[in-house]
Amino acid sequence: MLGWVVTFLVIALIAGILGFGGIAGASIEIAKIIFFIAVVLFLVSAVVGLARGRNRI
């Protein structure tokens, strides 16, 4: 998922350099949304992992 964030950031940088402001702005917004979704999923996964505990053998 973070790979998508990097992809949209690269698209935004290239579009910004070439002068395509609308595409650059949209790509940045998409990258931000995907990044925050990834952070939320990570936090949920961490909390669920801590709540379940680990079985040690």
PQR file of N, CA, C, O and H, with PARSE charges and radii, in Angstrom:
ATOM      1  N   MET A   1       0.833  -1.185   0.000 -0.4000 1.5000
ATOM      2  CA  MET A   1       0.000   0.000   0.000 -0.0000 2.0000
ATOM      3  C   MET A   1       0.881   1.253   0.000  0.5500 1.7000
ATOM      4  O   MET A   1       0.561   2.253  -0.642 -0.5500 1.4000
ATOM      5  N   LEU A   2       1.968   1.178   0.714 -0.4000 1.5000
ATOM      6  CA  LEU A   2       2.858   2.347   0.714 -0.0000 2.0000
ATOM      7  C   LEU A   2       3.544   2.519  -0.639  0.5500 1.7000
ATOM      8  O   LEU A   2       4.003   3.610  -0.977 -0.5500 1.4000
ATOM      9  H   LEU A   2       2.228   0.366   1.235  0.4000 1.0000
ATOM     10  N   GLY A   3       3.609   1.443  -1.401 -0.4000 1.5000
ATOM     11  CA  GLY A   3       4.138   1.549  -2.764 -0.0000 2.0000
ATOM     12  C   GLY A   3       3.269   2.452  -3.628  0.5500 1.7000
ATOM     13  O   GLY A   3       3.777   3.202  -4.461 -0.5500 1.4000
ATOM     14  H   GLY A   3       3.237   0.556  -1.127  0.4000 1.0000
ATOM     15  N   TRP A   4       1.949   2.376  -3.426 -0.4000 1.5000
ATOM     16  CA  TRP A   4       1.033   3.256  -4.148 -0.0000 2.0000
ATOM     17  C   TRP A   4       1.262   4.709  -3.757  0.5500 1.7000
ATOM     18  O   TRP A   4       1.193   5.605  -4.598 -0.5500 1.4000
ATOM     19  H   TRP A   4       1.536   1.767  -2.749  0.4000 1.0000
ATOM     20  N   VAL A   5       1.532   4.935  -2.484 -0.4000 1.5000
ATOM     21  CA  VAL A   5       1.789   6.306  -2.014 -0.0000 2.0000
ATOM     22  C   VAL A   5       3.010   6.876  -2.728  0.5500 1.7000
ATOM     23  O   VAL A   5       2.989   8.008  -3.211 -0.5500 1.4000
ATOM     24  H   VAL A   5       1.588   4.207  -1.800  0.4000 1.0000
ATOM     25  N   VAL A   6       4.067   6.083  -2.787 -0.4000 1.5000
ATOM     26  CA  VAL A   6       5.288   6.540  -3.451 -0.0000 2.0000
ATOM     27  C   VAL A   6       5.034   6.782  -4.934  0.5500 1.7000
ATOM     28  O   VAL A   6       5.542   7.747  -5.505 -0.5500 1.4000
ATOM     29  H   VAL A   6       4.084   5.164  -2.395  0.4000 1.0000
ATOM     30  N   THR A   7       4.246   5.903  -5.559 -0.4000 1.5000
ATOM     31  CA  THR A   7       3.932   6.066  -6.978 -0.0000 2.0000
ATOM     32  C   THR A   7       3.203   7.380  -7.233  0.5500 1.7000
ATOM     33  O   THR A   7       3.559   8.121  -8.149 -0.5500 1.4000
ATOM     34  H   THR A   7       3.834   5.119  -5.095  0.4000 1.0000
ATOM     35  N   PHE A   8       2.173   7.673  -6.415 -0.4000 1.5000
ATOM     36  CA  PHE A   8       1.438   8.919  -6.616 -0.0000 2.0000
ATOM     37  C   PHE A   8       2.292  10.134  -6.297  0.5500 1.7000
ATOM     38  O   PHE A   8       2.121  11.179  -6.925 -0.5500 1.4000
ATOM     39  H   PHE A   8       1.884   7.071  -5.671  0.4000 1.0000
ATOM     40  N   LEU A   9       3.207  10.027  -5.338 -0.4000 1.5000
ATOM     41  CA  LEU A   9       4.100  11.153  -5.058 -0.0000 2.0000
ATOM     42  C   LEU A   9       5.041  11.423  -6.224  0.5500 1.7000
ATOM     43  O   LEU A   9       5.307  12.576  -6.562 -0.5500 1.4000
ATOM     44  H   LEU A   9       3.345   9.178  -4.829  0.4000 1.0000
ATOM     45  N   VAL A  10       5.541  10.358  -6.836 -0.4000 1.5000
ATOM     46  CA  VAL A  10       6.429  10.525  -8.000 -0.0000 2.0000
ATOM     47  C   VAL A  10       5.650  11.149  -9.155  0.5500 1.7000
ATOM     48  O   VAL A  10       6.150  12.043  -9.839 -0.5500 1.4000
ATOM     49  H   VAL A  10       5.326   9.421  -6.562  0.4000 1.0000
ATOM     50  N   ILE A  11       4.420  10.673  -9.370 -0.4000 1.5000
ATOM     51  CA  ILE A  11       3.583  11.267 -10.425 -0.0000 2.0000
ATOM     52  C   ILE A  11       3.359  12.751 -10.147  0.5500 1.7000
ATOM     53  O   ILE A  11       3.426  13.576 -11.058 -0.5500 1.4000
ATOM     54  H   ILE A  11       4.013   9.947  -8.815  0.4000 1.0000
ATOM     55  N   ALA A  12       3.093  13.085  -8.885 -0.4000 1.5000
ATOM     56  CA  ALA A  12       2.861  14.486  -8.528 -0.0000 2.0000
ATOM     57  C   ALA A  12       4.104  15.333  -8.759  0.5500 1.7000
ATOM     58  O   ALA A  12       4.007  16.453  -9.259 -0.5500 1.4000
ATOM     59  H   ALA A  12       3.039  12.414  -8.145  0.4000 1.0000
ATOM     60  N   LEU A  13       5.267  14.808  -8.402 -0.4000 1.5000
ATOM     61  CA  LEU A  13       6.507  15.561  -8.610 -0.0000 2.0000
ATOM     62  C   LEU A  13       6.776  15.801 -10.088  0.5500 1.7000
ATOM     63  O   LEU A  13       7.129  16.909 -10.492 -0.5500 1.4000
ATOM     64  H   LEU A  13       5.346  13.898  -7.996  0.4000 1.0000
ATOM     65  N   ILE A  14       6.609  14.755 -10.892 -0.4000 1.5000
ATOM     66  CA  ILE A  14       6.855  14.897 -12.330 -0.0000 2.0000
ATOM     67  C   ILE A  14       5.848  15.869 -12.938  0.5500 1.7000
ATOM     68  O   ILE A  14       6.220  16.726 -13.739 -0.5500 1.4000
ATOM     69  H   ILE A  14       6.323  13.855 -10.564  0.4000 1.0000
ATOM     70  N   ALA A  15       4.570  15.739 -12.559 -0.4000 1.5000
ATOM     71  CA  ALA A  15       3.546  16.637 -13.089 -0.0000 2.0000
ATOM     72  C   ALA A  15       3.800  18.076 -12.651  0.5500 1.7000
ATOM     73  O   ALA A  15       3.590  19.009 -13.425 -0.5500 1.4000
ATOM     74  H   ALA A  15       4.268  15.043 -11.908  0.4000 1.0000
ATOM     75  N   GLY A  16       4.250  18.254 -11.415 -0.4000 1.5000
ATOM     76  CA  GLY A  16       4.568  19.599 -10.930 -0.0000 2.0000
ATOM     77  C   GLY A  16       5.718  20.226 -11.677  0.5500 1.7000
ATOM     78  O   GLY A  16       5.688  21.415 -11.994 -0.5500 1.4000
ATOM     79  H   GLY A  16       4.421  17.496 -10.786  0.4000 1.0000
ATOM     80  N   ILE A  17       6.738  19.429 -11.963 -0.4000 1.5000
ATOM     81  CA  ILE A  17       7.896  19.942 -12.702 -0.0000 2.0000
ATOM     82  C   ILE A  17       7.495  20.328 -14.126  0.5500 1.7000
ATOM     83  O   ILE A  17       7.977  21.324 -14.664 -0.5500 1.4000
ATOM     84  H   ILE A  17       6.763  18.463 -11.705  0.4000 1.0000
ATOM     85  N   LEU A  18       6.611  19.534 -14.730 -0.4000 1.5000
ATOM     86  CA  LEU A  18       6.192  19.801 -16.108 -0.0000 2.0000
ATOM     87  C   LEU A  18       5.099  20.861 -16.202  0.5500 1.7000
ATOM     88  O   LEU A  18       4.720  21.266 -17.301 -0.5500 1.4000
ATOM     89  H   LEU A  18       6.220  18.724 -14.293  0.4000 1.0000
ATOM     90  N   GLY A  19       4.591  21.309 -15.055 -0.4000 1.5000
ATOM     91  CA  GLY A  19       3.627  22.395 -15.069 -0.0000 2.0000
ATOM     92  C   GLY A  19       2.168  21.969 -15.049  0.5500 1.7000
ATOM     93  O   GLY A  19       1.285  22.796 -15.274 -0.5500 1.4000
ATOM     94  H   GLY A  19       4.899  20.979 -14.163  0.4000 1.0000
ATOM     95  N   PHE A  20       1.902  20.720 -14.791 -0.4000 1.5000
ATOM     96  CA  PHE A  20       0.527  20.239 -14.723 -0.0000 2.0000
ATOM     97  C   PHE A  20       0.054  20.302 -13.275  0.5500 1.7000
ATOM     98  O   PHE A  20       0.086  19.306 -12.553 -0.5500 1.4000
ATOM     99  H   PHE A  20       2.619  20.048 -14.608  0.4000 1.0000
ATOM    100  N   GLY A  21      -0.382  21.483 -12.867 -0.4000 1.5000
ATOM    101  CA  GLY A  21      -0.747  21.723 -11.472 -0.0000 2.0000
ATOM    102  C   GLY A  21      -1.938  20.921 -11.002  0.5500 1.7000
ATOM    103  O   GLY A  21      -1.952  20.449  -9.865 -0.5500 1.4000
ATOM    104  H   GLY A  21      -0.408  22.292 -13.454  0.4000 1.0000
ATOM    105  N   GLY A  22      -2.937  20.757 -11.849 -0.4000 1.5000
ATOM    106  CA  GLY A  22      -4.134  20.019 -11.461 -0.0000 2.0000
ATOM    107  C   GLY A  22      -3.841  18.555 -11.202  0.5500 1.7000
ATOM    108  O   GLY A  22      -4.310  17.983 -10.218 -0.5500 1.4000
ATOM    109  H   GLY A  22      -2.925  21.140 -12.772  0.4000 1.0000
ATOM    110  N   ILE A  23      -3.068  17.954 -12.081 -0.4000 1.5000
ATOM    111  CA  ILE A  23      -2.708  16.542 -11.924 -0.0000 2.0000
ATOM    112  C   ILE A  23      -1.819  16.371 -10.697  0.5500 1.7000
ATOM    113  O   ILE A  23      -1.966  15.403  -9.951 -0.5500 1.4000
ATOM    114  H   ILE A  23      -2.686  18.418 -12.880  0.4000 1.0000
ATOM    115  N   ALA A  24      -0.904  17.305 -10.488 -0.4000 1.5000
ATOM    116  CA  ALA A  24      -0.008  17.224  -9.335 -0.0000 2.0000
ATOM    117  C   ALA A  24      -0.803  17.329  -8.037  0.5500 1.7000
ATOM    118  O   ALA A  24      -0.563  16.569  -7.099 -0.5500 1.4000
ATOM    119  H   ALA A  24      -0.784  18.091 -11.094  0.4000 1.0000
ATOM    120  N   GLY A  25      -1.746  18.265  -7.977 -0.4000 1.5000
ATOM    121  CA  GLY A  25      -2.560  18.432  -6.776 -0.0000 2.0000
ATOM    122  C   GLY A  25      -3.410  17.211  -6.489  0.5500 1.7000
ATOM    123  O   GLY A  25      -3.524  16.781  -5.341 -0.5500 1.4000
ATOM    124  H   GLY A  25      -1.941  18.883  -8.739  0.4000 1.0000
ATOM    125  N   ALA A  26      -4.011  16.648  -7.536 -0.4000 1.5000
ATOM    126  CA  ALA A  26      -4.841  15.451  -7.360 -0.0000 2.0000
ATOM    127  C   ALA A  26      -3.996  14.275  -6.896  0.5500 1.7000
ATOM    128  O   ALA A  26      -4.423  13.511  -6.029 -0.5500 1.4000
ATOM    129  H   ALA A  26      -3.919  16.997  -8.469  0.4000 1.0000
ATOM    130  N   SER A  27      -2.810  14.119  -7.457 -0.4000 1.5000
ATOM    131  CA  SER A  27      -1.936  13.017  -7.062 -0.0000 2.0000
ATOM    132  C   SER A  27      -1.490  13.147  -5.613  0.5500 1.7000
ATOM    133  O   SER A  27      -1.405  12.150  -4.896 -0.5500 1.4000
ATOM    134  H   SER A  27      -2.463  14.739  -8.161  0.4000 1.0000
ATOM    135  N   ILE A  28      -1.206  14.359  -5.183 -0.4000 1.5000
ATOM    136  CA  ILE A  28      -0.815  14.577  -3.786 -0.0000 2.0000
ATOM    137  C   ILE A  28      -1.959  14.215  -2.855  0.5500 1.7000
ATOM    138  O   ILE A  28      -1.741  13.582  -1.821 -0.5500 1.4000
ATOM    139  H   ILE A  28      -1.275  15.169  -5.766  0.4000 1.0000
ATOM    140  N   GLU A  29      -3.182  14.612  -3.212 -0.4000 1.5000
ATOM    141  CA  GLU A  29      -4.339  14.301  -2.372 -0.0000 2.0000
ATOM    142  C   GLU A  29      -4.569  12.791  -2.285  0.5500 1.7000
ATOM    143  O   GLU A  29      -4.852  12.269  -1.207 -0.5500 1.4000
ATOM    144  H   GLU A  29      -3.358  15.127  -4.051  0.4000 1.0000
ATOM    145  N   ILE A  30      -4.448  12.095  -3.405 -0.4000 1.5000
ATOM    146  CA  ILE A  30      -4.611  10.638  -3.413 -0.0000 2.0000
ATOM    147  C   ILE A  30      -3.533   9.990  -2.558  0.5500 1.7000
ATOM    148  O   ILE A  30      -3.816   9.067  -1.795 -0.5500 1.4000
ATOM    149  H   ILE A  30      -4.218  12.520  -4.281  0.4000 1.0000
ATOM    150  N   ALA A  31      -2.294  10.470  -2.682 -0.4000 1.5000
ATOM    151  CA  ALA A  31      -1.196   9.914  -1.894 -0.0000 2.0000
ATOM    152  C   ALA A  31      -1.439  10.117  -0.401  0.5500 1.7000
ATOM    153  O   ALA A  31      -1.167   9.222   0.400 -0.5500 1.4000
ATOM    154  H   ALA A  31      -2.064  11.220  -3.302  0.4000 1.0000
ATOM    155  N   LYS A  32      -1.953  11.295  -0.023 -0.4000 1.5000
ATOM    156  CA  LYS A  32      -2.243  11.564   1.388 -0.0000 2.0000
ATOM    157  C   LYS A  32      -3.318  10.623   1.917  0.5500 1.7000
ATOM    158  O   LYS A  32      -3.185  10.060   3.004 -0.5500 1.4000
ATOM    159  H   LYS A  32      -2.174  12.022  -0.674  0.4000 1.0000
ATOM    160  N   ILE A  33      -4.374  10.459   1.144 -0.4000 1.5000
ATOM    161  CA  ILE A  33      -5.473   9.588   1.572 -0.0000 2.0000
ATOM    162  C   ILE A  33      -4.986   8.158   1.750  0.5500 1.7000
ATOM    163  O   ILE A  33      -5.280   7.527   2.765 -0.5500 1.4000
ATOM    164  H   ILE A  33      -4.482  10.915   0.261  0.4000 1.0000
ATOM    165  N   ILE A  34      -4.252   7.646   0.784 -0.4000 1.5000
ATOM    166  CA  ILE A  34      -3.755   6.272   0.874 -0.0000 2.0000
ATOM    167  C   ILE A  34      -2.789   6.133   2.050  0.5500 1.7000
ATOM    168  O   ILE A  34      -2.797   5.113   2.738 -0.5500 1.4000
ATOM    169  H   ILE A  34      -4.013   8.159  -0.041  0.4000 1.0000
ATOM    170  N   PHE A  35      -1.960   7.146   2.284 -0.4000 1.5000
ATOM    171  CA  PHE A  35      -1.019   7.095   3.400 -0.0000 2.0000
ATOM    172  C   PHE A  35      -1.757   7.009   4.732  0.5500 1.7000
ATOM    173  O   PHE A  35      -1.399   6.197   5.586 -0.5500 1.4000
ATOM    174  H   PHE A  35      -1.954   7.975   1.724  0.4000 1.0000
ATOM    175  N   PHE A  36      -2.783   7.838   4.917 -0.4000 1.5000
ATOM    176  CA  PHE A  36      -3.508   7.815   6.183 -0.0000 2.0000
ATOM    177  C   PHE A  36      -4.297   6.520   6.360  0.5500 1.7000
ATOM    178  O   PHE A  36      -4.440   6.031   7.480 -0.5500 1.4000
ATOM    179  H   PHE A  36      -3.074   8.497   4.224  0.4000 1.0000
ATOM    180  N   ILE A  37      -4.803   5.969   5.274 -0.4000 1.5000
ATOM    181  CA  ILE A  37      -5.468   4.665   5.357 -0.0000 2.0000
ATOM    182  C   ILE A  37      -4.462   3.598   5.794  0.5500 1.7000
ATOM    183  O   ILE A  37      -4.787   2.744   6.619 -0.5500 1.4000
ATOM    184  H   ILE A  37      -4.687   6.366   4.363  0.4000 1.0000
ATOM    185  N   ALA A  38      -3.253   3.642   5.251 -0.4000 1.5000
ATOM    186  CA  ALA A  38      -2.223   2.673   5.629 -0.0000 2.0000
ATOM    187  C   ALA A  38      -1.849   2.816   7.101  0.5500 1.7000
ATOM    188  O   ALA A  38      -1.651   1.816   7.790 -0.5500 1.4000
ATOM    189  H   ALA A  38      -2.989   4.336   4.581  0.4000 1.0000
ATOM    190  N   VAL A  39      -1.751   4.053   7.587 -0.4000 1.5000
ATOM    191  CA  VAL A  39      -1.422   4.270   9.004 -0.0000 2.0000
ATOM    192  C   VAL A  39      -2.529   3.732   9.899  0.5500 1.7000
ATOM    193  O   VAL A  39      -2.250   3.088  10.910 -0.5500 1.4000
ATOM    194  H   VAL A  39      -1.911   4.866   7.027  0.4000 1.0000
ATOM    195  N   VAL A  40      -3.786   3.991   9.534 -0.4000 1.5000
ATOM    196  CA  VAL A  40      -4.910   3.505  10.338 -0.0000 2.0000
ATOM    197  C   VAL A  40      -4.930   1.978  10.349  0.5500 1.7000
ATOM    198  O   VAL A  40      -5.134   1.373  11.402 -0.5500 1.4000
ATOM    199  H   VAL A  40      -4.012   4.515   8.713  0.4000 1.0000
ATOM    200  N   LEU A  41      -4.724   1.352   9.198 -0.4000 1.5000
ATOM    201  CA  LEU A  41      -4.710  -0.109   9.147 -0.0000 2.0000
ATOM    202  C   LEU A  41      -3.565  -0.683   9.973  0.5500 1.7000
ATOM    203  O   LEU A  41      -3.719  -1.726  10.609 -0.5500 1.4000
ATOM    204  H   LEU A  41      -4.559   1.844   8.343  0.4000 1.0000
ATOM    205  N   PHE A  42      -2.424  -0.012   9.964 -0.4000 1.5000
ATOM    206  CA  PHE A  42      -1.304  -0.461  10.784 -0.0000 2.0000
ATOM    207  C   PHE A  42      -1.644  -0.386  12.261  0.5500 1.7000
ATOM    208  O   PHE A  42      -1.372  -1.324  13.011 -0.5500 1.4000
ATOM    209  H   PHE A  42      -2.299   0.835   9.447  0.4000 1.0000
ATOM    210  N   LEU A  43      -2.236   0.725  12.686 -0.4000 1.5000
ATOM    211  CA  LEU A  43      -2.596   0.880  14.101 -0.0000 2.0000
ATOM    212  C   LEU A  43      -3.641  -0.148  14.530  0.5500 1.7000
ATOM    213  O   LEU A  43      -3.540  -0.719  15.616 -0.5500 1.4000
ATOM    214  H   LEU A  43      -2.457   1.487  12.077  0.4000 1.0000
ATOM    215  N   VAL A  44      -4.637  -0.385  13.688 -0.4000 1.5000
ATOM    216  CA  VAL A  44      -5.650  -1.394  14.001 -0.0000 2.0000
ATOM    217  C   VAL A  44      -4.997  -2.770  14.112  0.5500 1.7000
ATOM    218  O   VAL A  44      -5.305  -3.532  15.029 -0.5500 1.4000
ATOM    219  H   VAL A  44      -4.719   0.078  12.806  0.4000 1.0000
ATOM    220  N   SER A  45      -4.116  -3.083  13.202 -0.4000 1.5000
ATOM    221  CA  SER A  45      -3.417  -4.363  13.232 -0.0000 2.0000
ATOM    222  C   SER A  45      -2.567  -4.497  14.495  0.5500 1.7000
ATOM    223  O   SER A  45      -2.521  -5.570  15.097 -0.5500 1.4000
ATOM    224  H   SER A  45      -3.866  -2.464  12.457  0.4000 1.0000
ATOM    225  N   ALA A  46      -1.903  -3.433  14.897 -0.4000 1.5000
ATOM    226  CA  ALA A  46      -1.082  -3.471  16.103 -0.0000 2.0000
ATOM    227  C   ALA A  46      -1.935  -3.677  17.346  0.5500 1.7000
ATOM    228  O   ALA A  46      -1.569  -4.459  18.223 -0.5500 1.4000
ATOM    229  H   ALA A  46      -1.940  -2.561  14.409  0.4000 1.0000
ATOM    230  N   VAL A  47      -3.065  -2.988  17.433 -0.4000 1.5000
ATOM    231  CA  VAL A  47      -3.941  -3.127  18.590 -0.0000 2.0000
ATOM    232  C   VAL A  47      -4.534  -4.533  18.660  0.5500 1.7000
ATOM    233  O   VAL A  47      -4.595  -5.131  19.733 -0.5500 1.4000
ATOM    234  H   VAL A  47      -3.363  -2.352  16.720  0.4000 1.0000
ATOM    235  N   VAL A  48      -4.966  -5.053  17.524 -0.4000 1.5000
ATOM    236  CA  VAL A  48      -5.524  -6.410  17.506 -0.0000 2.0000
ATOM    237  C   VAL A  48      -4.445  -7.419  17.879  0.5500 1.7000
ATOM    238  O   VAL A  48      -4.720  -8.377  18.602 -0.5500 1.4000
ATOM    239  H   VAL A  48      -4.916  -4.567  16.651  0.4000 1.0000
ATOM    240  N   GLY A  49      -3.232  -7.220  17.400 -0.4000 1.5000
ATOM    241  CA  GLY A  49      -2.134  -8.122  17.747 -0.0000 2.0000
ATOM    242  C   GLY A  49      -1.834  -8.095  19.238  0.5500 1.7000
ATOM    243  O   GLY A  49      -1.572  -9.143  19.830 -0.5500 1.4000
ATOM    244  H   GLY A  49      -3.009  -6.442  16.812  0.4000 1.0000
ATOM    245  N   LEU A  50      -1.867  -6.929  19.851 -0.4000 1.5000
ATOM    246  CA  LEU A  50      -1.623  -6.829  21.283 -0.0000 2.0000
ATOM    247  C   LEU A  50      -2.774  -7.421  22.085  0.5500 1.7000
ATOM    248  O   LEU A  50      -2.561  -8.037  23.129 -0.5500 1.4000
ATOM    249  H   LEU A  50      -2.079  -6.078  19.370  0.4000 1.0000
ATOM    250  N   ALA A  51      -3.992  -7.230  21.592 -0.4000 1.5000
ATOM    251  CA  ALA A  51      -5.169  -7.749  22.311 -0.0000 2.0000
ATOM    252  C   ALA A  51      -5.202  -9.280  22.284  0.5500 1.7000
ATOM    253  O   ALA A  51      -5.610  -9.908  23.261 -0.5500 1.4000
ATOM    254  H   ALA A  51      -4.165  -6.730  20.743  0.4000 1.0000
ATOM    255  N   ARG A  52      -4.789  -9.863  21.202 -0.4000 1.5000
ATOM    256  CA  ARG A  52      -4.797 -11.326  21.101 -0.0000 2.0000
ATOM    257  C   ARG A  52      -3.701 -11.959  21.948  0.5500 1.7000
ATOM    258  O   ARG A  52      -3.879 -13.050  22.490 -0.5500 1.4000
ATOM    259  H   ARG A  52      -4.458  -9.353  20.408  0.4000 1.0000
ATOM    260  N   GLY A  53      -2.599 -11.291  22.057 -0.4000 1.5000
ATOM    261  CA  GLY A  53      -1.469 -11.860  22.778 -0.0000 2.0000
ATOM    262  C   GLY A  53      -0.748 -12.869  21.909  0.5500 1.7000
ATOM    263  O   GLY A  53      -1.194 -13.197  20.810 -0.5500 1.4000
ATOM    264  H   GLY A  53      -2.455 -10.405  21.616  0.4000 1.0000
ATOM    265  N   ARG A  54       0.343 -13.344  22.403 -0.4000 1.5000
ATOM    266  CA  ARG A  54       1.101 -14.334  21.654 -0.0000 2.0000
ATOM    267  C   ARG A  54       1.203 -15.603  22.463  0.5500 1.7000
ATOM    268  O   ARG A  54       1.382 -15.576  23.680 -0.5500 1.4000
ATOM    269  H   ARG A  54       0.706 -13.077  23.296  0.4000 1.0000
ATOM    270  N   ASN A  55       1.085 -16.716  21.767 -0.4000 1.5000
ATOM    271  CA  ASN A  55       1.266 -18.015  22.415 -0.0000 2.0000
ATOM    272  C   ASN A  55       2.737 -18.391  22.327  0.5500 1.7000
ATOM    273  O   ASN A  55       3.288 -18.546  21.238 -0.5500 1.4000
ATOM    274  H   ASN A  55       0.939 -16.739  20.778  0.4000 1.0000
ATOM    275  N   ARG A  56       3.347 -18.532  23.458 -0.4000 1.5000
ATOM    276  CA  ARG A  56       4.771 -18.918  23.453 -0.0000 2.0000
ATOM    277  C   ARG A  56       4.882 -20.410  23.699  0.5500 1.7000
ATOM    278  O   ARG A  56       4.257 -20.963  24.604 -0.5500 1.4000
ATOM    279  H   ARG A  56       2.899 -18.407  24.343  0.4000 1.0000
ATOM    280  N   ILE A  57       5.679 -21.033  22.881 -0.4000 1.5000
ATOM    281  CA  ILE A  57       5.823 -22.485  22.988 -0.0000 2.0000
ATOM    282  C   ILE A  57       7.111 -22.819  23.711  0.5500 1.7000
ATOM    283  O   ILE A  57       7.423 -23.994  23.906 -0.5500 1.4000
ATOM    284  H   ILE A  57       6.186 -20.583  22.146  0.4000 1.0000
TER
END
